[in-house]
Amino acid sequence: MRVLTAVVAALLLVGCSGGGPAAPTDVQRSEAVASVAELGPDALGLGEPLATASQDVCQEGQQNSKVTEVESACTVGRSWILPAAEGRADVAGAIDALRDRLADRGCESVRKGGLDLAARYWSDGVQEEPGMLPGSTFACGTTEVEVSSVSPAEPRVSPISLVGDLTGGDVGEPDTEAFPSDVEQRVEDSGQVLLWQITVTQQYAVRP
C-alpha cells in the first residue's frame, strides 16, 4: 500500500499550527482504498485492464459567495482502461453489461439518462463512433464511478490528475501514478472497437 507521506506530513504541520485540516489516519485511507477496490475491474468482472492510473490527494475547499465546499478532504482515485467490445455487433451488449453490473452494486446515475443514453445513441445511429458515446457518473453510496468511452479512433483518456474536486488547492504533494505514456497507443492497438475508462473515487478525512 502506498502512503501519502508528504501529504500527511504537511497536514500534521498545518494541524499543529492550529485551525488547519486534521491529518488523515491510515485507517481512514485504508477504508477508502477498500471502497474503491469494491468497484474496480476485478469486483465488476470486467477483465484485465490495458492501463491503470492512481492518485491520492488532500485538498482544501473554498467557502465564499460563489463557492461552498467542505473545509478539506482527501480523495483516493483509481482509473482503468478496459476492453469492452471486439466488434461493432458487441457494443450494445457491452453497454448493457456494464449498466447491469453497476446497478447490481446499487449504483445510480447522477446524469440524466445514464448509460441508457449511450445505448439509445448507438441503437438509433445517433452516434456511430463507439469512442464518442456518452458516458455517465454513478453514485454508489459515498463512492463515485465515472464511465467514459474510448476507442482506437478516439484514444484520448482523461488524466488521473483530475481526481479531487475541491478548489482551494492541494495540501502537500499528491501521490500520483499517471497512465503510461503509451496509453493511447495501447488503445489503438487493442483490437477493440470500444473500451471503457472507469475512474472510481472515494473521499475520506472530510472536514465540513
N, CA, C and O of each residue as an XYZ file, in Angstrom:
832
protein
N       0.845     -1.200      0.000
C       0.000      0.000      0.000
C       0.877      1.246      0.000
O       1.808      1.360      0.797
N       0.570      2.186     -0.909
C       1.335      3.403     -0.956
C       0.827      4.344      0.120
O      -0.366      4.362      0.422
N       1.734      5.129      0.702
C       1.381      6.000      1.807
C       1.579      7.449      1.399
O       2.592      7.787      0.787
N       0.640      8.293      1.726
C       0.718      9.704      1.387
C       1.610     10.432      2.390
O       1.139     11.301      3.123
N       2.897     10.080      2.424
C       3.772     10.623      3.458
C       3.891     12.133      3.370
O       3.822     12.821      4.388
N       4.070     12.657      2.161
C       4.238     14.101      2.016
C       2.971     14.836      2.409
O       3.023     15.864      3.084
N       1.836     14.307      1.986
C       0.562     14.948      2.310
C       0.276     14.877      3.795
O      -0.109     15.869      4.414
N       0.468     13.692      4.366
C       0.213     13.526      5.791
C       1.116     14.429      6.613
O       0.668     15.053      7.574
N       2.388     14.499      6.238
C       3.321     15.361      6.963
C       2.894     16.821      6.891
O       2.946     17.548      7.883
N       2.473     17.236      5.702
C       2.031     18.616      5.536
C       0.798     18.904      6.382
O       0.696     19.959      7.008
N      -0.130     17.964      6.394
C      -1.337     18.156      7.187
C      -1.028     18.187      8.677
O      -1.640     18.947      9.427
N      -0.083     17.366      9.103
C       0.295     17.375     10.511
C       0.872     18.722     10.914
O       0.571     19.244     11.987
N       1.709     19.281     10.037
C       2.305     20.577     10.328
C       1.239     21.665     10.389
O       1.254     22.516     11.279
N       0.313     21.625      9.430
C      -0.756     22.617      9.421
C      -1.648     22.445     10.641
O      -2.016     23.418     11.299
N      -1.993     21.183     10.939
C      -2.861     20.914     12.071
C      -2.243     21.362     13.387
O      -2.938     21.886     14.257
N      -0.930     21.155     13.535
C      -0.255     21.544     14.758
C      -0.219     23.051     14.927
O      -0.175     23.543     16.055
N      -0.238     23.805     13.811
C      -0.184     25.251     13.889
C      -1.537     25.843     14.268
O      -1.636     27.031     14.575
N      -2.608     24.987     14.244
C      -3.928     25.422     14.673
C      -4.807     25.856     13.533
O      -4.385     26.632     12.675
N      -6.035     25.359     13.514
C      -7.024     25.819     12.552
C      -6.994     25.139     11.214
O      -7.913     25.333     10.419
N      -5.987     24.354     10.924
C      -5.893     23.714      9.618
C      -6.563     22.358      9.616
O      -7.045     21.891     10.648
N      -6.593     21.720      8.442
C      -7.214     20.402      8.345
C      -6.461     19.348      9.130
O      -5.232     19.363      9.185
N      -7.205     18.430      9.739
C      -6.587     17.355     10.505
C      -5.975     16.330      9.569
O      -6.491     16.092      8.477
N      -4.882     15.726      9.994
C      -4.221     14.721      9.169
C      -5.086     13.474      9.060
O      -5.675     13.040     10.051
N      -5.170     12.888      7.857
C      -5.918     11.634      7.713
C      -5.185     10.503      8.412
O      -3.959     10.522      8.525
N      -5.932      9.528      8.876
C      -5.316      8.376      9.519
C      -5.132      7.251      8.512
O      -5.768      7.235      7.459
N      -4.259      6.314      8.845
C      -4.063      5.145      7.991
C      -5.353      4.344      7.863
O      -5.638      3.784      6.804
N      -6.132      4.289      8.937
C      -7.385      3.543      8.894
C      -8.353      4.192      7.913
O      -8.987      3.498      7.119
N      -8.470      5.515      7.960
C      -9.362      6.218      7.030
C      -8.961      5.955      5.582
O      -9.805      5.695      4.723
N      -7.670      6.027      5.334
C      -7.212      5.818      3.961
C      -7.429      4.376      3.534
O      -7.862      4.130      2.407
N      -7.141      3.420      4.400
C      -7.323      2.007      4.066
C      -8.775      1.709      3.732
O      -9.060      0.957      2.800
N      -9.692      2.297      4.489
C     -11.115      2.089      4.219
C     -11.509      2.688      2.869
O     -12.329      2.114      2.153
N     -10.928      3.844      2.518
C     -11.215      4.468      1.228
C     -10.683      3.615      0.081
O     -11.363      3.431     -0.928
N      -9.475      3.100      0.237
C      -8.889      2.232     -0.793
C      -9.742      0.991     -0.985
O      -9.956      0.551     -2.114
N     -10.232      0.424      0.112
C     -11.082     -0.774      0.028
C     -12.394     -0.464     -0.689
O     -12.885     -1.285     -1.464
N     -12.961      0.710     -0.437
C     -14.206      1.095     -1.104
C     -14.012      1.222     -2.609
O     -14.881      0.829     -3.388
N     -12.880      1.768     -3.013
C     -12.570      1.889     -4.443
C     -12.406      0.505     -5.068
O     -12.916      0.248     -6.158
N     -11.697     -0.379     -4.378
C     -11.466     -1.731     -4.912
C     -12.771     -2.492     -5.100
O     -12.870     -3.329     -5.996
N     -13.770     -2.218     -4.274
C     -15.053     -2.906     -4.375
C     -15.801     -2.583     -5.670
O     -16.758     -3.269     -6.030
N     -15.355     -1.532     -6.364
C     -15.987     -1.158     -7.632
C     -14.975     -1.148     -8.770
O     -15.213     -0.539     -9.813
N     -13.849     -1.820     -8.572
C     -12.823     -1.911     -9.595
C     -13.096     -3.037    -10.583
O     -14.094     -3.746    -10.450
N     -12.229     -3.211    -11.564
C     -12.434     -4.217    -12.615
C     -12.604     -5.636    -12.091
O     -13.444     -6.382    -12.595
N     -11.819     -6.020    -11.089
C     -11.937     -7.375    -10.551
C     -13.316     -7.585     -9.940
O     -13.962     -8.605    -10.181
N     -13.763     -6.608     -9.144
C     -15.050     -6.746     -8.461
C     -16.217     -6.751     -9.446
O     -17.218     -7.433     -9.227
N     -16.082     -5.989    -10.529
C     -17.165     -5.907    -11.514
C     -17.051     -6.955    -12.613
O     -17.921     -7.046    -13.478
N     -15.983     -7.746    -12.584
C     -15.813     -8.785    -13.590
C     -15.572     -8.238    -14.988
O     -16.111     -8.758    -15.964
N     -14.760     -7.185    -15.085
C     -14.542     -6.516    -16.361
C     -13.242     -6.905    -17.049
O     -12.900     -6.342    -18.089
N     -12.522     -7.851    -16.487
C     -11.319     -8.334    -17.153
C     -10.066     -7.548    -16.800
O     -10.067     -6.718    -15.891
N      -9.007     -7.825    -17.534
C      -7.691     -7.244    -17.268
C      -7.564     -5.881    -17.924
O      -7.804     -5.759    -19.125
N      -7.193     -4.845    -17.167
C      -7.053     -3.518    -17.757
C      -5.829     -3.409    -18.665
O      -4.813     -4.069    -18.444
N      -5.945     -2.571    -19.681
C      -4.810     -2.263    -20.541
C      -3.846     -1.298    -19.866
O      -2.645     -1.307    -20.133
N      -4.389     -0.473    -18.995
C      -3.568      0.523    -18.304
C      -4.282      0.952    -17.036
O      -5.508      0.896    -16.944
N      -3.491      1.382    -16.056
C      -4.015      1.784    -14.755
C      -3.330      3.061    -14.302
O      -2.145      3.264    -14.565
N      -4.074      3.919    -13.622
C      -3.512      5.131    -13.036
C      -4.120      5.327    -11.656
O      -5.197      4.807    -11.365
N      -3.423      6.082    -10.805
C      -3.934      6.305     -9.449
C      -3.520      7.677     -8.952
O      -2.495      8.222     -9.360
N      -4.325      8.216     -8.074
C      -3.956      9.451     -7.384
C      -4.600      9.474     -6.008
O      -5.779      9.160     -5.846
N      -3.801      9.853     -5.025
C      -4.286     10.125     -3.682
C      -3.929     11.585     -3.398
O      -2.768     11.976     -3.513
N      -4.920     12.382     -3.031
C      -4.681     13.808     -2.866
C      -5.514     14.337     -1.718
O      -6.648     13.903     -1.515
N      -4.959     15.271     -0.968
C      -5.700     16.003      0.048
C      -5.780     17.456     -0.395
O      -4.811     18.020     -0.903
N      -6.950     18.052     -0.195
C      -7.207     19.394     -0.701
C      -7.986     20.214      0.308
O      -8.659     19.680      1.189
N      -7.877     21.528      0.155
C      -8.702     22.451      0.912
C      -9.831     22.954      0.024
O      -9.663     23.103     -1.187
N     -10.967     23.211      0.627
C     -12.095     23.750     -0.115
C     -12.183     25.255     -0.001
O     -11.432     25.891      0.739
N     -13.117     25.810     -0.750
C     -13.393     27.239     -0.689
C     -14.791     27.464     -0.131
O     -15.703     26.666     -0.349
N     -14.935     28.554      0.583
C     -16.239     28.954      1.090
C     -16.357     30.456      0.936
O     -15.787     31.225      1.710
N     -17.105     30.858     -0.075
C     -17.313     32.284     -0.330
C     -18.692     32.481     -0.949
O     -19.518     31.568     -0.940
N     -18.938     33.664     -1.482
C     -20.268     33.979     -2.014
C     -20.621     33.153     -3.234
O     -21.801     33.017     -3.556
N     -19.619     32.589     -3.933
C     -19.868     31.822     -5.147
C     -19.659     30.317     -4.979
O     -20.249     29.523     -5.711
N     -18.823     29.925     -4.019
C     -18.472     28.515     -3.845
C     -18.672     28.127     -2.391
O     -18.227     28.832     -1.485
N     -19.344     27.001     -2.170
C     -19.493     26.461     -0.818
C     -19.024     25.013     -0.829
O     -19.723     24.128     -1.322
N     -17.852     24.781     -0.288
C     -17.266     23.446     -0.242
C     -16.939     23.091      1.203
O     -16.961     23.949      2.085
N     -16.637     21.818      1.434
C     -16.153     21.436      2.751
C     -14.811     22.108      2.999
O     -14.156     22.564      2.062
N     -14.403     22.167      4.261
C     -13.140     22.838      4.585
C     -11.945     22.095      3.981
O     -11.026     22.714      3.446
N     -11.970     20.768      4.072
C     -10.891     19.974      3.492
C     -11.347     18.528      3.349
O     -12.287     18.091      4.013
N     -10.675     17.802      2.483
C     -10.957     16.377      2.286
C      -9.806     15.751      1.525
O      -9.063     16.434      0.821
N      -9.671     14.454      1.676
C      -8.724     13.679      0.882
C      -9.522     12.777     -0.064
O     -10.664     12.418      0.224
N      -8.914     12.421     -1.181
C      -9.586     11.581     -2.173
C      -8.628     10.512     -2.685
O      -7.500     10.809     -3.080
N      -9.089      9.273     -2.672
C      -8.403      8.172     -3.342
C      -9.071      7.977     -4.700
O     -10.296      7.886     -4.781
N      -8.283      7.913     -5.754
C      -8.826      7.683     -7.087
C      -8.028      6.650     -7.844
O      -6.797      6.651     -7.800
N      -8.728      5.757     -8.545
C      -8.085      4.769     -9.409
C      -8.803      4.806    -10.756
O     -10.027      4.931    -10.804
N      -8.054      4.698    -11.841
C      -8.649      4.727    -13.175
C      -8.077      3.591    -14.004
O      -6.883      3.294    -13.947
N      -8.964      2.956    -14.783
C      -8.558      1.801    -15.592
C      -9.062      1.957    -17.023
O     -10.152      2.483    -17.247
N      -8.273      1.503    -17.985
C      -8.712      1.405    -19.365
C      -8.975     -0.075    -19.635
O      -8.084     -0.914    -19.507
N     -10.229     -0.378    -20.015
C     -10.664     -1.773    -20.064
C     -11.273     -2.129    -21.413
O     -12.112     -1.388    -21.925
N     -10.862     -3.256    -21.998
C     -11.506     -3.732    -23.229
C     -12.994     -3.959    -22.994
O     -13.396     -4.447    -21.938
N     -13.816     -3.599    -23.998
C     -15.265     -3.751    -23.828
C     -15.927     -4.472    -24.986
O     -16.806     -5.305    -24.763
N     -15.525     -4.173    -26.235
C     -16.200     -4.781    -27.389
C     -15.200     -4.966    -28.528
O     -14.544     -4.016    -28.958
N     -15.095     -6.210    -29.010
C     -14.179     -6.501    -30.114
C     -14.738     -6.062    -31.462
O     -13.981     -5.678    -32.353
N     -16.040     -6.116    -31.613
C     -16.666     -5.754    -32.874
C     -17.872     -4.861    -32.646
O     -18.363     -4.746    -31.523
N     -18.345     -4.233    -33.702
C     -19.480     -3.334    -33.582
C     -20.737     -4.059    -33.109
O     -21.589     -3.468    -32.445
N     -20.845     -5.324    -33.448
C     -22.005     -6.097    -33.001
C     -21.995     -6.331    -31.490
O     -23.008     -6.722    -30.910
N     -20.833     -6.087    -30.851
C     -20.704     -6.332    -29.408
C     -20.936     -5.086    -28.569
O     -20.998     -5.171    -27.342
N     -21.064     -3.933    -29.210
C     -21.123     -2.675    -28.464
C     -22.372     -2.601    -27.585
O     -22.273     -2.273    -26.403
N     -23.537     -2.900    -28.144
C     -24.772     -2.809    -27.364
C     -24.722     -3.711    -26.140
O     -25.154     -3.319    -25.056
N     -24.197     -4.915    -26.312
C     -24.092     -5.841    -25.190
C     -23.133     -5.347    -24.129
O     -23.362     -5.557    -22.938
N     -22.045     -4.684    -24.553
C     -21.076     -4.151    -23.596
C     -21.690     -3.041    -22.746
O     -21.445     -2.964    -21.542
N     -22.482     -2.192    -23.375
C     -23.148     -1.117    -22.634
C     -24.125     -1.715    -21.621
O     -24.135     -1.320    -20.456
N     -24.942     -2.663    -22.067
C     -25.931     -3.285    -21.182
C     -25.261     -3.996    -20.012
O     -25.732     -3.922    -18.877
N     -24.149     -4.691    -20.300
C     -23.475     -5.454    -19.253
C     -22.912     -4.540    -18.171
O     -23.035     -4.832    -16.982
N     -22.293     -3.434    -18.584
C     -21.729     -2.515    -17.594
C     -22.839     -1.848    -16.789
O     -22.728     -1.711    -15.571
N     -23.895     -1.440    -17.458
C     -25.025     -0.817    -16.760
C     -25.604     -1.776    -15.718
O     -25.906     -1.369    -14.596
N     -25.756     -3.048    -16.088
C     -26.337     -4.026    -15.164
C     -25.410     -4.304    -13.988
O     -25.870     -4.460    -12.857
N     -24.115     -4.365    -14.247
C     -23.173     -4.638    -13.159
C     -23.171     -3.497    -12.146
O     -23.112     -3.733    -10.939
N     -23.233     -2.275    -12.635
C     -23.279     -1.140    -11.718
C     -24.609     -1.108    -10.958
O     -24.638     -0.794     -9.768
N     -25.686     -1.428    -11.634
C     -26.989     -1.473    -10.954
C     -26.999     -2.529     -9.860
O     -27.566     -2.311     -8.789
N     -26.378     -3.669    -10.122
C     -26.300     -4.732     -9.122
C     -25.549     -4.286     -7.876
O     -25.765     -4.824     -6.790
N     -24.661     -3.298     -8.033
C     -23.896     -2.762     -6.903
C     -24.616     -1.600     -6.226
O     -24.074     -0.969     -5.319
N     -25.834     -1.322     -6.669
C     -26.592     -0.237     -6.065
C     -26.194      1.134     -6.551
O     -26.488      2.131     -5.891
N     -25.524      1.211     -7.705
C     -25.066      2.490     -8.239
C     -26.182      3.153     -9.042
O     -26.888      2.489     -9.800
N     -26.333      4.454     -8.872
C     -27.343      5.210     -9.588
C     -26.678      6.341    -10.366
O     -25.816      7.044     -9.838
N     -27.083      6.512    -11.620
C     -26.511      7.573    -12.440
C     -26.928      8.934    -11.909
O     -28.093      9.149    -11.573
N     -25.972      9.850    -11.834
C     -26.286     11.220    -11.432
C     -26.451     12.117    -12.656
O     -26.714     13.312    -12.523
N     -26.296     11.542    -13.844
C     -26.568     12.267    -15.085
C     -27.844     11.724    -15.712
O     -28.094     10.519    -15.678
N     -28.632     12.594    -16.271
C     -29.888     12.187    -16.892
C     -29.625     11.186    -18.008
O     -28.829     11.447    -18.910
N     -30.286     10.060    -17.946
C     -30.156      9.044    -18.986
C     -29.149      7.966    -18.671
O     -29.324      6.820    -19.086
N     -28.090      8.305    -17.943
C     -27.065      7.312    -17.616
C     -26.546      6.609    -18.855
O     -26.445      7.214    -19.922
N     -26.220      5.338    -18.717
C     -25.745      4.562    -19.865
C     -26.878      4.177    -20.807
O     -26.624      3.710    -21.918
N     -28.122      4.365    -20.381
C     -29.238      4.159    -21.303
C     -29.141      5.119    -22.481
O     -29.542      4.792    -23.598
N     -28.603      6.310    -22.220
C     -28.435      7.286    -23.297
C     -27.425      6.781    -24.322
O     -27.641      6.911    -25.526
N     -26.321      6.204    -23.845
C     -25.330      5.634    -24.769
C     -25.946      4.509    -25.586
O     -25.719      4.413    -26.792
N     -26.727      3.657    -24.925
C     -27.382      2.545    -25.627
C     -28.319      3.067    -26.704
O     -28.363      2.526    -27.809
N     -29.067      4.117    -26.386
C     -30.020      4.670    -27.353
C     -29.286      5.340    -28.520
O     -29.671      5.180    -29.679
N     -28.239      6.082    -28.206
C     -27.459      6.725    -29.269
C     -26.904      5.684    -30.238
O     -26.864      5.904    -31.448
N     -26.475      4.544    -29.686
C     -25.887      3.503    -30.537
C     -26.966      2.793    -31.350
O     -26.812      2.614    -32.558
N     -28.036      2.395    -30.710
C     -29.069      1.636    -31.413
C     -29.789      2.477    -32.465
O     -30.217      1.954    -33.494
N     -29.924      3.785    -32.207
C     -30.626      4.668    -33.136
C     -29.708      5.279    -34.191
O     -30.165      6.004    -35.075
N     -28.407      4.982    -34.097
C     -27.470      5.529    -35.070
C     -27.157      7.000    -34.879
O     -26.617      7.642    -35.779
N     -27.489      7.539    -33.718
C     -27.166      8.941    -33.434
C     -25.653      9.131    -33.361
O     -25.125     10.147    -33.813
N     -24.968      8.154    -32.793
C     -23.503      8.172    -32.711
C     -22.973      6.836    -33.218
O     -23.254      5.787    -32.639
N     -22.209      6.883    -34.297
C     -21.698      5.652    -34.903
C     -20.256      5.351    -34.529
O     -19.737      4.292    -34.883
N     -19.597      6.266    -33.817
C     -18.237      6.025    -33.337
C     -18.300      5.623    -31.859
O     -18.660      6.446    -31.017
N     -17.955      4.366    -31.531
C     -18.077      3.907    -30.142
C     -17.319      4.768    -29.142
O     -17.767      4.950    -28.010
N     -16.176      5.295    -29.555
C     -15.373      6.089    -28.632
C     -15.926      7.472    -28.342
O     -15.341      8.230    -27.569
N     -17.060      7.805    -28.966
C     -17.695      9.099    -28.707
C     -19.077      8.947    -28.084
O     -19.836      9.912    -28.002
N     -19.403      7.733    -27.646
C     -20.666      7.527    -26.957
C     -20.640      8.232    -25.601
O     -19.598      8.279    -24.947
N     -21.782      8.782    -25.176
C     -21.796      9.490    -23.895
C     -21.570      8.544    -22.721
O     -22.074      7.421    -22.703
N     -20.814      9.010    -21.759
C     -20.599      8.251    -20.542
C     -21.547      8.721    -19.456
O     -22.572      9.340    -19.738
N     -21.201      8.425    -18.222
C     -22.042      8.855    -17.111
C     -21.242      8.789    -15.813
O     -20.173      8.181    -15.744
N     -21.789      9.428    -14.800
C     -21.241      9.374    -13.448
C     -22.250      8.687    -12.553
O     -23.445      8.976    -12.611
N     -21.763      7.775    -11.724
C     -22.640      7.000    -10.857
C     -22.265      7.221     -9.388
O     -21.092      7.256     -9.019
N     -23.304      7.367     -8.572
C     -23.117      7.412     -7.125
C     -23.401      6.024     -6.580
O     -24.494      5.483     -6.743
N     -22.400      5.463     -5.933
C     -22.512      4.124     -5.350
C     -22.303      4.281     -3.846
O     -21.213      4.017     -3.337
N     -23.339      4.706     -3.142
C     -23.146      5.113     -1.762
C     -22.316      6.386     -1.758
O     -22.668      7.366     -2.414
N     -21.214      6.371     -1.019
C     -20.327      7.542     -0.976
C     -19.199      7.441     -2.005
O     -18.354      8.333     -2.093
N     -19.186      6.375     -2.767
C     -18.155      6.181     -3.790
C     -18.703      6.608     -5.147
O     -19.868      6.366     -5.462
N     -17.847      7.249     -5.948
C     -18.272      7.738     -7.260
C     -17.565      6.960     -8.354
O     -16.369      6.683     -8.264
N     -18.319      6.611     -9.392
C     -17.777      5.905    -10.551
C     -18.033      6.745    -11.795
O     -19.176      7.080    -12.106
N     -16.971      7.079    -12.494
C     -17.061      7.837    -13.736
C     -16.768      6.887    -14.893
O     -15.729      6.227    -14.916
N     -17.693      6.821    -15.854
C     -17.556      5.939    -17.014
C     -17.466      6.790    -18.271
O     -18.308      7.661    -18.490
N     -16.459      6.549    -19.096
C     -16.372      7.212    -20.391
C     -15.874      6.208    -21.421
O     -15.238      5.210    -21.083
N     -16.175      6.490    -22.676
C     -15.813      5.580    -23.760
C     -14.577      6.081    -24.487
O     -14.399      7.285    -24.671
N     -13.725      5.151    -24.897
C     -12.588      5.445    -25.761
C     -12.530      4.354    -26.831
O     -13.177      3.313    -26.710
N     -11.750      4.609    -27.873
C     -11.651      3.655    -28.975
C     -10.378      3.946    -29.756
O      -9.756      4.988    -29.549
N      -9.978      3.046    -30.648
C      -8.805      3.327    -31.474
C      -8.936      4.626    -32.275
O      -7.939      5.300    -32.529
N     -10.163      4.977    -32.672
C     -10.370      6.229    -33.402
C     -10.411      7.444    -32.474
O     -10.155      8.568    -32.905
N     -10.731      7.215    -31.212
C     -10.812      8.277    -30.204
C     -10.081      7.806    -28.946
O     -10.711      7.475    -27.942
N      -8.737      7.780    -29.008
C      -7.974      7.119    -27.940
C      -7.627      7.995    -26.737
O      -6.996      7.518    -25.795
N      -8.022      9.252    -26.752
C      -7.613     10.143    -25.673
C      -8.319      9.779    -24.372
O      -9.535      9.591    -24.348
N      -7.548      9.682    -23.293
C      -8.103      9.344    -21.979
C      -8.006     10.556    -21.062
O      -7.207     11.462    -21.299
N      -8.815     10.565    -20.024
C      -8.777     11.642    -19.037
C      -7.628     11.401    -18.066
O      -7.461     10.282    -17.582
N      -6.836     12.423    -17.773
C      -5.706     12.234    -16.856
C      -6.157     12.024    -15.426
O      -7.166     12.582    -14.996
N      -5.415     11.227    -14.697
C      -5.753     10.934    -13.308
C      -5.590     12.168    -12.427
O      -6.131     12.212    -11.323
N      -4.863     13.155    -12.894
C      -4.655     14.383    -12.117
C      -5.958     15.129    -11.859
O      -5.998     16.017    -11.007
N      -7.037     14.782    -12.588
C      -8.328     15.433    -12.368
C      -9.032     14.922    -11.110
O     -10.023     15.508    -10.675
N      -8.526     13.837    -10.524
C      -9.131     13.305     -9.300
C      -8.959     14.308     -8.168
O      -7.880     14.866     -7.966
N     -10.057     14.526     -7.430
C     -10.056     15.520     -6.362
C     -10.693     16.799     -6.867
O     -10.129     17.468     -7.733
N     -11.870     17.158     -6.337
C     -12.617     18.253     -6.950
C     -12.772     19.483     -6.070
O     -13.558     20.371     -6.400
N     -12.044     19.562     -4.955
C     -12.063     20.793     -4.175
C     -11.182     21.837     -4.860
O     -10.204     21.498     -5.526
N     -11.538     23.094     -4.687
C     -10.897     24.144     -5.483
C      -9.976     25.066     -4.688
O      -9.475     26.053     -5.228
N      -9.747     24.754     -3.407
C      -8.905     25.621     -2.591
C      -7.426     25.314     -2.669
O      -6.620     26.014     -2.056
N      -7.051     24.285     -3.409
C      -5.643     23.939     -3.574
C      -5.261     22.664     -2.846
O      -5.897     22.270     -1.868
N      -4.207     22.025     -3.345
C      -3.709     20.796     -2.737
C      -2.983     21.092     -1.440
O      -2.396     22.161     -1.271
N      -3.031     20.134     -0.525
C      -2.253     20.182      0.706
C      -1.118     19.185      0.546
O      -1.356     17.978      0.512
N       0.104     19.671      0.449
C       1.221     18.782      0.154
C       1.191     18.351     -1.304
O       0.456     18.921     -2.110
N       1.973     17.365     -1.634
C       2.065     16.865     -2.995
C       1.170     15.651     -3.182
O       1.236     14.715     -2.386
N       0.338     15.644     -4.210
C      -0.467     14.438     -4.483
C       0.426     13.235     -4.753
O       1.520     13.370     -5.301
N      -0.043     12.078     -4.371
C       0.645     10.824     -4.664
C       0.041     10.294     -5.962
O      -1.033      9.693     -5.952
N       0.725     10.516     -7.066
C       0.148     10.276     -8.385
C       0.966      9.276     -9.183
O       2.191      9.370     -9.262
N       0.264      8.317     -9.772
C       0.864      7.418    -10.752
C       0.033      7.540    -12.031
O      -1.041      6.950    -12.146
N       0.544      8.309    -12.982
C      -0.194      8.597    -14.205
C      -0.266      7.363    -15.095
O       0.461      6.389    -14.900
N      -1.162      7.430    -16.079
C      -1.199      6.381    -17.080
C       0.158      6.312    -17.789
O       0.848      7.327    -17.893
N       0.549      5.129    -18.278
C       1.786      5.026    -19.058
C       1.755      5.985    -20.254
O       0.689      6.287    -20.792
N       2.914      6.449    -20.653
C       2.989      7.420    -21.745
C       2.449      6.869    -23.064
O       2.059      7.635    -23.946
N       2.427      5.543    -23.199
C       1.934      4.933    -24.437
C       0.487      4.475    -24.328
O       0.063      3.604    -25.087
N      -0.283      5.042    -23.398
C      -1.646      4.549    -23.174
C      -2.504      4.698    -24.426
O      -3.308      3.813    -24.719
N      -2.357      5.794    -25.174
C      -3.166      5.954    -26.381
C      -2.791      4.925    -27.436
O      -3.653      4.429    -28.162
N      -1.510      4.608    -27.519
C      -1.087      3.582    -28.461
C      -1.648      2.221    -28.063
O      -2.019      1.421    -28.922
N      -1.709      1.964    -26.769
C      -2.302      0.700    -26.301
C      -3.768      0.604    -26.709
O      -4.243     -0.463    -27.100
N      -4.478      1.719    -26.615
C      -5.877      1.732    -27.043
C      -5.971      1.463    -28.544
O      -6.798      0.667    -28.989
N      -5.119      2.132    -29.317
C      -5.148      1.970    -30.772
C      -4.816      0.541    -31.189
O      -5.334      0.045    -32.190
N      -3.953     -0.115    -30.423
C      -3.509     -1.471    -30.765
C      -4.329     -2.558    -30.073
O      -3.978     -3.735    -30.161
N      -5.399     -2.197    -29.397
C      -6.117     -3.132    -28.529
C      -6.926     -4.185    -29.282
O      -7.243     -5.235    -28.723
N      -7.260     -3.919    -30.533
C      -8.132     -4.832    -31.255
C      -9.591     -4.713    -30.847
O     -10.411     -5.551    -31.223
N      -9.924     -3.677    -30.080
C     -11.283     -3.425    -29.628
C     -11.875     -2.245    -30.403
O     -11.147     -1.343    -30.817
N     -13.186     -2.254    -30.597
C     -13.833     -1.069    -31.160
C     -14.325     -0.145    -30.054
O     -14.587      1.034    -30.295
N     -14.453     -0.684    -28.832
C     -14.878      0.103    -27.673
C     -14.107     -0.334    -26.454
O     -13.947     -1.527    -26.197
N     -13.622      0.655    -25.694
C     -13.009      0.410    -24.398
C     -13.642      1.371    -23.406
O     -14.094      2.453    -23.779
N     -13.674      0.973    -22.151
C     -14.154      1.853    -21.097
C     -12.983      2.460    -20.347
O     -11.992      1.785    -20.068
N     -13.104      3.732    -20.027
C     -12.285      4.292    -18.963
C     -13.186      4.411    -17.750
O     -14.180      5.137    -17.761
N     -12.822      3.689    -16.712
C     -13.603      3.710    -15.475
C     -12.729      4.283    -14.368
O     -11.649      3.768    -14.078
N     -13.213      5.352    -13.760
C     -12.488      6.011    -12.677
C     -13.349      5.973    -11.420
O     -14.490      6.436    -11.422
N     -12.797      5.424    -10.359
C     -13.523      5.279     -9.090
C     -12.835      6.149     -8.044
O     -11.617      6.090     -7.878
N     -13.628      6.957     -7.341
C     -13.063      7.848     -6.327
C     -13.830      7.723     -5.017
O     -15.030      7.452     -4.993
N     -13.100      7.929     -3.939
C     -13.700      7.886     -2.602
C     -13.055      8.988     -1.745
O     -11.839      9.007     -1.560
N     -13.872      9.888     -1.236
C     -13.358     10.886     -0.305
C     -13.216     10.270      1.083
O     -13.918      9.322      1.435
N     -12.291     10.831      1.863
C     -12.145     10.429      3.264
C     -11.528     11.593      4.029
O     -11.083     12.579      3.442
N     -11.514     11.458      5.333
C     -10.994     12.530      6.206
C     -11.623     13.878      5.848
O     -10.942     14.899      5.755
N     -12.947     13.848      5.651
C     -13.659     15.084      5.262
C     -13.866     15.950      6.491
O     -14.345     15.491      7.528
N     -13.494     17.210      6.348
C     -13.730     18.195      7.419
C     -14.746     19.199      6.901
O     -14.410     20.008      6.036
N     -15.986     19.175      7.404
C     -17.049     20.055      6.886
C     -16.709     21.534      7.054
O     -17.499     22.396      6.670
